[in-house]
Amino acid sequence: MPAAQPQHLDKGQARWQGIWRTRGPLAHLLWPVSILYGWLTALRRRLFAAGVLKTVRLPVPVIVVGNVVVGGAGKTPTVLALLQHLQQRGWQPGVVSRGHGRRGTGVLEVHPDTPATDSGDEPALIRRSAGVPVFVAARRSEAGQALLAAHPGVDLIVCDDGLQHLALGRDLSIAVFDDRSTGNGWLLPAGLLREPWPPGKGNPFRPDLVLNQRSESPAVVPSTSPLERPCNLPVFEATRRLADHAVGPQGQRRPLRDFQDQPVTALAGIARPSVFFDMLRARGLTLAATVALPDHAGQQAYAELLEQSTGPLLCTEKDAVKLFACRPEPASGDARQAWAVPLELRPEAAFFEALDRRLASIQRIR
Protein backbone atom coordinates (compact mmCIF):
# COMPACT_ATOMS: atom_id res chain seq x y z
CA MET A 1 0.00 0.00 0.00
CA PRO A 2 1.52 3.39 -0.87
CA ALA A 3 2.37 5.82 1.88
CA ALA A 4 -0.81 7.31 3.20
CA GLN A 5 -1.30 11.00 2.74
CA PRO A 6 -3.01 13.39 5.18
CA GLN A 7 -6.07 13.76 2.95
CA HIS A 8 -7.73 10.97 4.95
CA LEU A 9 -7.59 13.12 8.07
CA ASP A 10 -10.40 15.43 9.07
CA LYS A 11 -8.47 18.63 8.28
CA GLY A 12 -10.84 20.82 10.28
CA GLN A 13 -10.28 18.65 13.32
CA ALA A 14 -6.51 18.67 12.86
CA ARG A 15 -6.45 22.46 12.47
CA TRP A 16 -8.58 22.95 15.55
CA GLN A 17 -6.44 20.57 17.60
CA GLY A 18 -3.53 22.92 16.93
CA ILE A 19 -5.35 26.02 18.19
CA TRP A 20 -5.63 24.92 21.80
CA ARG A 21 -1.89 24.52 22.35
CA THR A 22 -1.26 28.26 22.71
CA ARG A 23 -3.24 31.45 22.95
CA GLY A 24 -2.20 32.48 19.46
CA PRO A 25 -3.86 34.86 16.98
CA LEU A 26 -6.63 32.47 15.92
CA ALA A 27 -7.44 31.56 19.53
CA HIS A 28 -7.67 35.28 20.38
CA LEU A 29 -9.95 35.80 17.39
CA LEU A 30 -12.29 33.08 18.68
CA TRP A 31 -12.08 34.14 22.32
CA PRO A 32 -15.21 36.39 22.25
CA VAL A 33 -17.22 33.42 20.97
CA SER A 34 -15.87 31.30 23.81
CA ILE A 35 -17.12 33.90 26.31
CA LEU A 36 -20.62 33.63 24.83
CA TYR A 37 -20.35 29.85 24.94
CA GLY A 38 -19.38 30.05 28.60
CA TRP A 39 -22.40 32.22 29.44
CA LEU A 40 -24.79 29.86 27.68
CA THR A 41 -23.41 26.72 29.35
CA ALA A 42 -23.45 28.44 32.76
CA LEU A 43 -27.09 29.41 32.22
CA ARG A 44 -27.91 25.84 31.28
CA ARG A 45 -26.31 24.52 34.48
CA ARG A 46 -28.29 27.04 36.57
CA LEU A 47 -31.55 26.01 34.92
CA PHE A 48 -30.90 22.36 35.73
CA ALA A 49 -29.84 23.21 39.28
CA ALA A 50 -33.02 25.24 39.81
CA GLY A 51 -35.22 22.48 38.42
CA VAL A 52 -36.42 24.52 35.44
CA LEU A 53 -34.84 21.90 33.21
CA LYS A 54 -35.65 18.44 34.50
CA THR A 55 -33.21 15.77 35.63
CA VAL A 56 -34.39 12.16 35.55
CA ARG A 57 -33.25 9.90 38.37
CA LEU A 58 -32.96 6.16 37.82
CA PRO A 59 -33.73 3.64 40.60
CA VAL A 60 -30.11 2.40 40.66
CA PRO A 61 -26.83 4.27 41.23
CA VAL A 62 -25.47 6.06 38.16
CA ILE A 63 -21.77 6.69 37.50
CA VAL A 64 -21.07 9.24 34.77
CA VAL A 65 -17.74 9.19 32.96
CA GLY A 66 -16.82 12.12 30.74
CA ASN A 67 -14.23 14.68 29.85
CA VAL A 68 -14.00 18.41 30.34
CA VAL A 69 -11.91 18.74 27.18
CA VAL A 70 -12.95 17.93 23.64
CA GLY A 71 -11.57 14.89 21.86
CA GLY A 72 -10.50 11.46 22.97
CA ALA A 73 -9.28 11.82 26.54
CA GLY A 74 -9.69 8.15 27.46
CA LYS A 75 -13.36 7.86 28.40
CA THR A 76 -13.95 4.43 26.89
CA PRO A 77 -10.82 2.79 28.42
CA THR A 78 -11.91 4.28 31.74
CA VAL A 79 -15.40 2.81 31.35
CA LEU A 80 -13.94 -0.62 30.55
CA ALA A 81 -11.61 -0.48 33.57
CA LEU A 82 -14.55 0.57 35.77
CA LEU A 83 -16.74 -2.26 34.52
CA GLN A 84 -14.05 -4.83 35.25
CA HIS A 85 -13.56 -3.47 38.76
CA LEU A 86 -17.29 -3.25 39.49
CA GLN A 87 -17.85 -6.83 38.38
CA GLN A 88 -15.02 -7.99 40.61
CA ARG A 89 -16.76 -6.23 43.52
CA GLY A 90 -20.02 -8.07 42.87
CA TRP A 91 -21.93 -5.36 41.00
CA GLN A 92 -24.06 -6.14 37.94
CA PRO A 93 -23.44 -3.03 35.80
CA GLY A 94 -24.97 -1.86 32.56
CA VAL A 95 -23.93 0.96 30.24
CA VAL A 96 -25.83 3.76 28.55
CA SER A 97 -24.47 6.05 25.87
CA ARG A 98 -25.60 8.46 23.23
CA GLY A 99 -23.89 6.42 20.52
CA HIS A 100 -22.17 9.30 18.75
CA GLY A 101 -22.09 9.02 14.97
CA ARG A 102 -24.72 6.29 14.73
CA ARG A 103 -27.78 6.19 12.51
CA GLY A 104 -30.90 7.24 14.41
CA THR A 105 -31.48 8.69 17.87
CA GLY A 106 -34.01 6.29 19.41
CA VAL A 107 -33.47 3.64 22.06
CA LEU A 108 -31.47 0.63 20.89
CA GLU A 109 -30.01 -2.34 22.73
CA VAL A 110 -26.50 -3.11 21.53
CA HIS A 111 -25.83 -6.80 20.91
CA PRO A 112 -22.48 -8.38 20.00
CA ASP A 113 -23.51 -8.47 16.35
CA THR A 114 -25.10 -5.01 16.20
CA PRO A 115 -23.42 -3.01 13.41
CA ALA A 116 -21.36 -0.09 14.69
CA THR A 117 -23.21 2.13 12.23
CA ASP A 118 -26.38 1.47 14.24
CA SER A 119 -24.90 1.61 17.75
CA GLY A 120 -21.93 3.93 17.49
CA ASP A 121 -18.30 2.82 17.70
CA GLU A 122 -17.76 3.11 21.45
CA PRO A 123 -20.96 1.30 22.54
CA ALA A 124 -20.13 -1.55 20.13
CA LEU A 125 -16.63 -1.81 21.58
CA ILE A 126 -17.90 -1.74 25.18
CA ARG A 127 -20.53 -4.42 24.51
CA ARG A 128 -18.06 -6.77 22.83
CA SER A 129 -15.23 -6.17 25.32
CA ALA A 130 -17.13 -6.14 28.62
CA GLY A 131 -20.14 -8.33 27.80
CA VAL A 132 -22.51 -6.18 29.87
CA PRO A 133 -25.90 -4.83 28.73
CA VAL A 134 -25.47 -1.66 26.66
CA PHE A 135 -28.26 0.64 25.48
CA VAL A 136 -27.95 3.81 23.38
CA ALA A 137 -30.30 6.76 22.95
CA ALA A 138 -30.06 10.51 22.50
CA ARG A 139 -31.78 10.78 25.88
CA ARG A 140 -29.66 8.71 28.23
CA SER A 141 -32.46 8.47 30.79
CA GLU A 142 -34.61 6.64 28.22
CA ALA A 143 -31.70 4.31 27.49
CA GLY A 144 -31.33 3.64 31.22
CA GLN A 145 -35.02 2.96 31.72
CA ALA A 146 -35.10 0.55 28.77
CA LEU A 147 -31.96 -1.20 30.01
CA LEU A 148 -33.39 -1.76 33.50
CA ALA A 149 -36.67 -3.00 32.06
CA ALA A 150 -34.89 -5.52 29.83
CA HIS A 151 -32.25 -6.51 32.42
CA PRO A 152 -33.80 -6.24 35.91
CA GLY A 153 -30.69 -7.78 37.49
CA VAL A 154 -28.61 -4.70 36.67
CA ASP A 155 -27.91 -2.78 39.89
CA LEU A 156 -25.71 0.06 38.62
CA ILE A 157 -25.53 2.15 35.45
CA VAL A 158 -22.36 3.58 33.92
CA CYS A 159 -22.98 6.46 31.52
CA ASP A 160 -20.29 6.75 28.86
CA ASP A 161 -19.49 10.34 27.84
CA GLY A 162 -22.18 12.06 29.88
CA LEU A 163 -20.45 14.69 32.01
CA GLN A 164 -22.31 17.55 30.31
CA HIS A 165 -25.54 15.55 29.89
CA LEU A 166 -27.28 16.98 32.96
CA ALA A 167 -30.71 15.52 32.11
CA LEU A 168 -29.60 12.19 33.60
CA GLY A 169 -29.19 12.27 37.35
CA ARG A 170 -25.85 11.02 38.63
CA ASP A 171 -24.67 9.69 41.95
CA LEU A 172 -20.99 9.83 41.06
CA SER A 173 -19.16 11.56 38.21
CA ILE A 174 -15.62 11.04 36.95
CA ALA A 175 -13.78 13.57 34.80
CA VAL A 176 -11.03 12.19 32.57
CA PHE A 177 -7.99 14.14 31.37
CA ASP A 178 -5.07 13.10 29.17
CA ASP A 179 -1.62 14.46 28.32
CA ARG A 180 -3.16 17.62 26.83
CA SER A 181 -4.24 18.78 30.30
CA THR A 182 -6.58 21.76 29.70
CA GLY A 183 -4.75 23.00 26.61
CA ASN A 184 -4.58 26.79 26.53
CA GLY A 185 -7.17 27.00 29.31
CA TRP A 186 -9.90 28.63 27.21
CA LEU A 187 -13.40 27.43 26.43
CA LEU A 188 -14.61 26.27 23.03
CA PRO A 189 -14.03 27.27 20.27
CA ALA A 190 -10.90 29.19 21.35
CA GLY A 191 -9.68 26.25 23.42
CA LEU A 192 -10.32 22.66 24.45
CA LEU A 193 -12.63 23.18 27.41
CA ARG A 194 -16.30 22.24 27.33
CA GLU A 195 -16.73 23.91 30.72
CA PRO A 196 -14.49 26.04 32.97
CA TRP A 197 -11.66 24.35 34.82
CA PRO A 198 -11.17 24.25 37.72
CA PRO A 199 -14.90 24.07 38.52
CA GLY A 200 -16.33 26.57 40.97
CA LYS A 201 -17.00 25.39 44.50
CA GLY A 202 -20.68 26.25 44.10
CA ASN A 203 -21.08 24.20 40.93
CA PRO A 204 -23.48 21.36 41.83
CA PHE A 205 -22.32 19.38 38.80
CA ARG A 206 -18.58 19.45 39.52
CA PRO A 207 -17.05 15.96 39.20
CA ASP A 208 -16.47 13.82 42.27
CA LEU A 209 -13.27 12.19 41.05
CA VAL A 210 -10.65 13.12 38.44
CA LEU A 211 -8.55 10.58 36.56
CA ASN A 212 -5.48 12.12 34.94
CA GLN A 213 -4.10 9.77 32.28
CA ARG A 214 -0.57 9.73 30.94
CA SER A 215 0.89 7.62 28.17
CA GLU A 216 3.68 5.24 29.09
CA SER A 217 5.26 5.97 25.71
CA PRO A 218 7.98 8.65 25.77
CA ALA A 219 6.93 9.61 22.24
CA VAL A 220 3.70 11.18 23.55
CA VAL A 221 4.75 14.58 24.86
CA PRO A 222 2.51 15.94 27.64
CA SER A 223 1.26 19.50 27.85
CA THR A 224 3.67 22.02 29.29
CA SER A 225 0.89 23.17 31.63
CA PRO A 226 0.16 20.60 34.35
CA LEU A 227 -3.44 19.90 35.27
CA GLU A 228 -4.69 22.33 37.90
CA ARG A 229 -5.86 20.38 40.94
CA PRO A 230 -8.79 22.04 42.71
CA CYS A 231 -9.06 21.90 46.48
CA ASN A 232 -11.37 19.19 47.85
CA LEU A 233 -11.48 17.40 44.50
CA PRO A 234 -9.40 14.20 44.47
CA VAL A 235 -7.18 13.73 41.42
CA PHE A 236 -5.72 10.30 40.63
CA GLU A 237 -3.17 9.15 38.08
CA ALA A 238 -3.40 6.41 35.45
CA THR A 239 -1.01 5.15 32.79
CA ARG A 240 -1.95 4.10 29.28
CA ARG A 241 0.04 1.61 27.24
CA LEU A 242 -0.44 -0.65 24.25
CA ALA A 243 -0.95 -4.31 25.07
CA ASP A 244 1.81 -6.79 24.32
CA HIS A 245 -0.42 -8.52 21.78
CA ALA A 246 -2.70 -7.79 18.83
CA VAL A 247 -6.14 -9.33 18.35
CA GLY A 248 -7.54 -10.66 15.07
CA PRO A 249 -11.13 -10.79 13.76
CA GLN A 250 -11.80 -14.21 15.33
CA GLY A 251 -10.24 -13.25 18.67
CA GLN A 252 -6.90 -14.86 17.91
CA ARG A 253 -3.89 -13.26 19.56
CA ARG A 254 -0.46 -12.53 18.15
CA PRO A 255 2.48 -11.03 20.06
CA LEU A 256 3.04 -7.43 19.07
CA ARG A 257 6.76 -8.09 18.73
CA ASP A 258 5.99 -10.38 15.75
CA PHE A 259 5.28 -7.25 13.71
CA GLN A 260 8.65 -5.65 14.41
CA ASP A 261 10.48 -7.31 11.52
CA GLN A 262 8.08 -6.32 8.76
CA PRO A 263 6.56 -3.11 7.41
CA VAL A 264 2.99 -2.54 8.58
CA THR A 265 0.24 -0.02 7.89
CA ALA A 266 -1.21 1.72 10.94
CA LEU A 267 -4.81 2.94 10.88
CA ALA A 268 -6.59 5.16 13.39
CA GLY A 269 -9.97 6.84 13.13
CA ILE A 270 -9.83 8.53 16.53
CA ALA A 271 -9.57 12.09 17.79
CA ARG A 272 -5.75 12.07 17.82
CA PRO A 273 -4.42 9.37 15.46
CA SER A 274 -0.80 10.45 15.86
CA VAL A 275 -0.80 9.26 19.47
CA PHE A 276 -1.55 5.69 18.36
CA PHE A 277 1.10 5.85 15.65
CA ASP A 278 3.73 7.16 18.08
CA MET A 279 2.93 4.41 20.58
CA LEU A 280 3.40 1.75 17.88
CA ARG A 281 6.74 3.23 16.87
CA ALA A 282 7.81 3.33 20.51
CA ARG A 283 7.21 -0.44 20.63
CA GLY A 284 9.71 -0.96 17.83
CA LEU A 285 7.33 -1.26 14.87
CA THR A 286 8.19 0.06 11.42
CA LEU A 287 5.22 1.93 9.97
CA ALA A 288 5.39 1.81 6.18
CA ALA A 289 2.24 3.94 6.06
CA THR A 290 -0.09 5.67 8.45
CA VAL A 291 -3.75 6.37 7.69
CA ALA A 292 -5.63 8.86 9.85
CA LEU A 293 -9.37 8.72 9.29
CA PRO A 294 -11.86 11.20 10.77
CA ASP A 295 -13.32 10.18 14.10
CA HIS A 296 -16.37 7.94 13.52
CA ALA A 297 -15.54 7.44 9.85
CA GLY A 298 -17.98 5.45 7.74
CA GLN A 299 -17.78 1.73 7.07
CA GLN A 300 -16.92 2.21 3.40
CA ALA A 301 -13.70 4.03 4.24
CA TYR A 302 -12.48 0.99 6.18
CA ALA A 303 -13.49 -1.41 3.41
CA GLU A 304 -11.56 0.59 0.81
CA LEU A 305 -8.43 0.71 2.97
CA LEU A 306 -8.53 -3.02 3.54
CA GLU A 307 -8.85 -3.71 -0.17
CA GLN A 308 -5.86 -1.47 -0.91
CA SER A 309 -3.62 -2.97 1.76
CA THR A 310 -0.96 -5.51 0.85
CA GLY A 311 0.24 -6.56 4.30
CA PRO A 312 -0.62 -6.37 8.00
CA LEU A 313 -2.94 -3.53 8.97
CA LEU A 314 -2.85 -2.50 12.65
CA CYS A 315 -5.65 -0.42 14.14
CA THR A 316 -7.19 0.60 17.46
CA GLU A 317 -9.91 -1.49 19.10
CA LYS A 318 -12.39 1.22 18.24
CA ASP A 319 -11.53 1.01 14.55
CA ALA A 320 -11.73 -2.78 14.67
CA VAL A 321 -15.50 -2.78 15.23
CA LYS A 322 -15.87 -1.53 11.63
CA LEU A 323 -12.70 -2.87 10.04
CA PHE A 324 -13.23 -6.48 11.15
CA ALA A 325 -16.77 -6.43 9.77
CA CYS A 326 -15.28 -5.84 6.30
CA ARG A 327 -13.27 -9.07 6.37
CA PRO A 328 -14.34 -11.35 9.24
CA GLU A 329 -12.65 -14.43 7.71
CA PRO A 330 -9.75 -13.67 5.33
CA ALA A 331 -9.09 -16.23 2.62
CA SER A 332 -6.26 -18.68 3.18
CA GLY A 333 -2.94 -17.16 2.14
CA ASP A 334 -4.36 -13.64 1.90
CA ALA A 335 -1.65 -11.20 3.00
CA ARG A 336 -4.22 -8.59 3.95
CA GLN A 337 -4.42 -9.10 7.69
CA ALA A 338 -6.30 -6.81 10.07
CA TRP A 339 -5.25 -6.67 13.70
CA ALA A 340 -6.36 -4.50 16.61
CA VAL A 341 -3.91 -3.44 19.30
CA PRO A 342 -5.71 -3.04 22.66
CA LEU A 343 -5.04 -0.04 24.88
CA GLU A 344 -4.50 -0.91 28.53
CA LEU A 345 -5.41 1.60 31.24
CA ARG A 346 -3.85 1.19 34.67
CA PRO A 347 -5.29 3.56 37.30
CA GLU A 348 -3.53 3.79 40.62
CA ALA A 349 -5.05 1.64 43.39
CA ALA A 350 -6.16 4.73 45.32
CA PHE A 351 -8.60 5.58 42.52
CA PHE A 352 -10.56 2.35 42.94
CA GLU A 353 -10.40 2.67 46.73
CA ALA A 354 -11.98 6.13 46.51
CA LEU A 355 -14.58 4.78 44.08
CA ASP A 356 -15.53 1.95 46.44
CA ARG A 357 -15.90 4.36 49.38
CA ARG A 358 -18.17 6.60 47.34
CA LEU A 359 -20.32 3.68 46.22
CA ALA A 360 -20.61 2.43 49.81
CA SER A 361 -21.89 5.84 50.91
CA ILE A 362 -24.34 5.96 47.99
CA GLN A 363 -25.75 2.58 49.01
CA ARG A 364 -26.31 3.81 52.56
CA ILE A 365 -28.12 6.92 51.34
CA ARG A 366 -30.31 4.99 48.94
C-alpha positions in Angstrom: 0.0 0.0 0.0 1.5 3.4 -0.9 2.4 5.8 1.9 -0.8 7.3 3.2 -1.3 11.0 2.7 -3.0 13.4 5.2 -6.1 13.8 3.0 -7.7 11.0 5.0 -7.6 13.1 8.1 -10.4 15.4 9.1 -8.5 18.6 8.3 -10.8 20.8 10.3 -10.3 18.6 13.3 -6.5 18.7 12.9 -6.5 22.5 12.5 -8.6 23.0 15.6 -6.4 20.6 17.6 -3.5 22.9 16.9 -5.4 26.0 18.2 -5.6 24.9 21.8 -1.9 24.5 22.4 -1.3 28.3 22.7 -3.2 31.5 22.9 -2.2 32.5 19.5 -3.9 34.9 17.0 -6.6 32.5 15.9 -7.4 31.6 19.5 -7.7 35.3 20.4 -9.9 35.8 17.4 -12.3 33.1 18.7 -12.1 34.1 22.3 -15.2 36.4 22.2 -17.2 33.4 21.0 -15.9 31.3 23.8 -17.1 33.9 26.3 -20.6 33.6 24.8 -20.3 29.8 24.9 -19.4 30.1 28.6 -22.4 32.2 29.4 -24.8 29.9 27.7 -23.4 26.7 29.4 -23.5 28.4 32.8 -27.1 29.4 32.2 -27.9 25.8 31.3 -26.3 24.5 34.5 -28.3 27.0 36.6 -31.6 26.0 34.9 -30.9 22.4 35.7 -29.8 23.2 39.3 -33.0 25.2 39.8 -35.2 22.5 38.4 -36.4 24.5 35.4 -34.8 21.9 33.2 -35.6 18.4 34.5 -33.2 15.8 35.6 -34.4 12.2 35.5 -33.3 9.9 38.4 -33.0 6.2 37.8 -33.7 3.6 40.6 -30.1 2.4 40.7 -26.8 4.3 41.2 -25.5 6.1 38.2 -21.8 6.7 37.5 -21.1 9.2 34.8 -17.7 9.2 33.0 -16.8 12.1 30.7 -14.2 14.7 29.8 -14.0 18.4 30.3 -11.9 18.7 27.2 -13.0 17.9 23.6 -11.6 14.9 21.9 -10.5 11.5 23.0 -9.3 11.8 26.5 -9.7 8.2 27.5 -13.4 7.9 28.4 -13.9 4.4 26.9 -10.8 2.8 28.4 -11.9 4.3 31.7 -15.4 2.8 31.3 -13.9 -0.6 30.5 -11.6 -0.5 33.6 -14.5 0.6 35.8 -16.7 -2.3 34.5 -14.1 -4.8 35.3 -13.6 -3.5 38.8 -17.3 -3.2 39.5 -17.9 -6.8 38.4 -15.0 -8.0 40.6 -16.8 -6.2 43.5 -20.0 -8.1 42.9 -21.9 -5.4 41.0 -24.1 -6.1 37.9 -23.4 -3.0 35.8 -25.0 -1.9 32.6 -23.9 1.0 30.2 -25.8 3.8 28.5 -24.5 6.0 25.9 -25.6 8.5 23.2 -23.9 6.4 20.5 -22.2 9.3 18.8 -22.1 9.0 15.0 -24.7 6.3 14.7 -27.8 6.2 12.5 -30.9 7.2 14.4 -31.5 8.7 17.9 -34.0 6.3 19.4 -33.5 3.6 22.1 -31.5 0.6 20.9 -30.0 -2.3 22.7 -26.5 -3.1 21.5 -25.8 -6.8 20.9 -22.5 -8.4 20.0 -23.5 -8.5 16.3 -25.1 -5.0 16.2 -23.4 -3.0 13.4 -21.4 -0.1 14.7 -23.2 2.1 12.2 -26.4 1.5 14.2 -24.9 1.6 17.8 -21.9 3.9 17.5 -18.3 2.8 17.7 -17.8 3.1 21.5 -21.0 1.3 22.5 -20.1 -1.5 20.1 -16.6 -1.8 21.6 -17.9 -1.7 25.2 -20.5 -4.4 24.5 -18.1 -6.8 22.8 -15.2 -6.2 25.3 -17.1 -6.1 28.6 -20.1 -8.3 27.8 -22.5 -6.2 29.9 -25.9 -4.8 28.7 -25.5 -1.7 26.7 -28.3 0.6 25.5 -27.9 3.8 23.4 -30.3 6.8 23.0 -30.1 10.5 22.5 -31.8 10.8 25.9 -29.7 8.7 28.2 -32.5 8.5 30.8 -34.6 6.6 28.2 -31.7 4.3 27.5 -31.3 3.6 31.2 -35.0 3.0 31.7 -35.1 0.6 28.8 -32.0 -1.2 30.0 -33.4 -1.8 33.5 -36.7 -3.0 32.1 -34.9 -5.5 29.8 -32.3 -6.5 32.4 -33.8 -6.2 35.9 -30.7 -7.8 37.5 -28.6 -4.7 36.7 -27.9 -2.8 39.9 -25.7 0.1 38.6 -25.5 2.1 35.5 -22.4 3.6 33.9 -23.0 6.5 31.5 -20.3 6.7 28.9 -19.5 10.3 27.8 -22.2 12.1 29.9 -20.4 14.7 32.0 -22.3 17.6 30.3 -25.5 15.6 29.9 -27.3 17.0 33.0 -30.7 15.5 32.1 -29.6 12.2 33.6 -29.2 12.3 37.3 -25.9 11.0 38.6 -24.7 9.7 42.0 -21.0 9.8 41.1 -19.2 11.6 38.2 -15.6 11.0 37.0 -13.8 13.6 34.8 -11.0 12.2 32.6 -8.0 14.1 31.4 -5.1 13.1 29.2 -1.6 14.5 28.3 -3.2 17.6 26.8 -4.2 18.8 30.3 -6.6 21.8 29.7 -4.8 23.0 26.6 -4.6 26.8 26.5 -7.2 27.0 29.3 -9.9 28.6 27.2 -13.4 27.4 26.4 -14.6 26.3 23.0 -14.0 27.3 20.3 -10.9 29.2 21.3 -9.7 26.2 23.4 -10.3 22.7 24.4 -12.6 23.2 27.4 -16.3 22.2 27.3 -16.7 23.9 30.7 -14.5 26.0 33.0 -11.7 24.3 34.8 -11.2 24.2 37.7 -14.9 24.1 38.5 -16.3 26.6 41.0 -17.0 25.4 44.5 -20.7 26.3 44.1 -21.1 24.2 40.9 -23.5 21.4 41.8 -22.3 19.4 38.8 -18.6 19.5 39.5 -17.1 16.0 39.2 -16.5 13.8 42.3 -13.3 12.2 41.0 -10.7 13.1 38.4 -8.5 10.6 36.6 -5.5 12.1 34.9 -4.1 9.8 32.3 -0.6 9.7 30.9 0.9 7.6 28.2 3.7 5.2 29.1 5.3 6.0 25.7 8.0 8.7 25.8 6.9 9.6 22.2 3.7 11.2 23.6 4.8 14.6 24.9 2.5 15.9 27.6 1.3 19.5 27.8 3.7 22.0 29.3 0.9 23.2 31.6 0.2 20.6 34.3 -3.4 19.9 35.3 -4.7 22.3 37.9 -5.9 20.4 40.9 -8.8 22.0 42.7 -9.1 21.9 46.5 -11.4 19.2 47.8 -11.5 17.4 44.5 -9.4 14.2 44.5 -7.2 13.7 41.4 -5.7 10.3 40.6 -3.2 9.1 38.1 -3.4 6.4 35.5 -1.0 5.2 32.8 -1.9 4.1 29.3 0.0 1.6 27.2 -0.4 -0.6 24.3 -0.9 -4.3 25.1 1.8 -6.8 24.3 -0.4 -8.5 21.8 -2.7 -7.8 18.8 -6.1 -9.3 18.3 -7.5 -10.7 15.1 -11.1 -10.8 13.8 -11.8 -14.2 15.3 -10.2 -13.2 18.7 -6.9 -14.9 17.9 -3.9 -13.3 19.6 -0.5 -12.5 18.1 2.5 -11.0 20.1 3.0 -7.4 19.1 6.8 -8.1 18.7 6.0 -10.4 15.7 5.3 -7.3 13.7 8.7 -5.6 14.4 10.5 -7.3 11.5 8.1 -6.3 8.8 6.6 -3.1 7.4 3.0 -2.5 8.6 0.2 0.0 7.9 -1.2 1.7 10.9 -4.8 2.9 10.9 -6.6 5.2 13.4 -10.0 6.8 13.1 -9.8 8.5 16.5 -9.6 12.1 17.8 -5.7 12.1 17.8 -4.4 9.4 15.5 -0.8 10.5 15.9 -0.8 9.3 19.5 -1.6 5.7 18.4 1.1 5.8 15.6 3.7 7.2 18.1 2.9 4.4 20.6 3.4 1.8 17.9 6.7 3.2 16.9 7.8 3.3 20.5 7.2 -0.4 20.6 9.7 -1.0 17.8 7.3 -1.3 14.9 8.2 0.1 11.4 5.2 1.9 10.0 5.4 1.8 6.2 2.2 3.9 6.1 -0.1 5.7 8.5 -3.8 6.4 7.7 -5.6 8.9 9.8 -9.4 8.7 9.3 -11.9 11.2 10.8 -13.3 10.2 14.1 -16.4 7.9 13.5 -15.5 7.4 9.8 -18.0 5.5 7.7 -17.8 1.7 7.1 -16.9 2.2 3.4 -13.7 4.0 4.2 -12.5 1.0 6.2 -13.5 -1.4 3.4 -11.6 0.6 0.8 -8.4 0.7 3.0 -8.5 -3.0 3.5 -8.9 -3.7 -0.2 -5.9 -1.5 -0.9 -3.6 -3.0 1.8 -1.0 -5.5 0.9 0.2 -6.6 4.3 -0.6 -6.4 8.0 -2.9 -3.5 9.0 -2.9 -2.5 12.6 -5.6 -0.4 14.1 -7.2 0.6 17.5 -9.9 -1.5 19.1 -12.4 1.2 18.2 -11.5 1.0 14.5 -11.7 -2.8 14.7 -15.5 -2.8 15.2 -15.9 -1.5 11.6 -12.7 -2.9 10.0 -13.2 -6.5 11.2 -16.8 -6.4 9.8 -15.3 -5.8 6.3 -13.3 -9.1 6.4 -14.3 -11.3 9.2 -12.7 -14.4 7.7 -9.7 -13.7 5.3 -9.1 -16.2 2.6 -6.3 -18.7 3.2 -2.9 -17.2 2.1 -4.4 -13.6 1.9 -1.6 -11.2 3.0 -4.2 -8.6 4.0 -4.4 -9.1 7.7 -6.3 -6.8 10.1 -5.3 -6.7 13.7 -6.4 -4.5 16.6 -3.9 -3.4 19.3 -5.7 -3.0 22.7 -5.0 0.0 24.9 -4.5 -0.9 28.5 -5.4 1.6 31.2 -3.9 1.2 34.7 -5.3 3.6 37.3 -3.5 3.8 40.6 -5.0 1.6 43.4 -6.2 4.7 45.3 -8.6 5.6 42.5 -10.6 2.4 42.9 -10.4 2.7 46.7 -12.0 6.1 46.5 -14.6 4.8 44.1 -15.5 2.0 46.4 -15.9 4.4 49.4 -18.2 6.6 47.3 -20.3 3.7 46.2 -20.6 2.4 49.8 -21.9 5.8 50.9 -24.3 6.0 48.0 -25.8 2.6 49.0 -26.3 3.8 52.6 -28.1 6.9 51.3 -30.3 5.0 48.9 
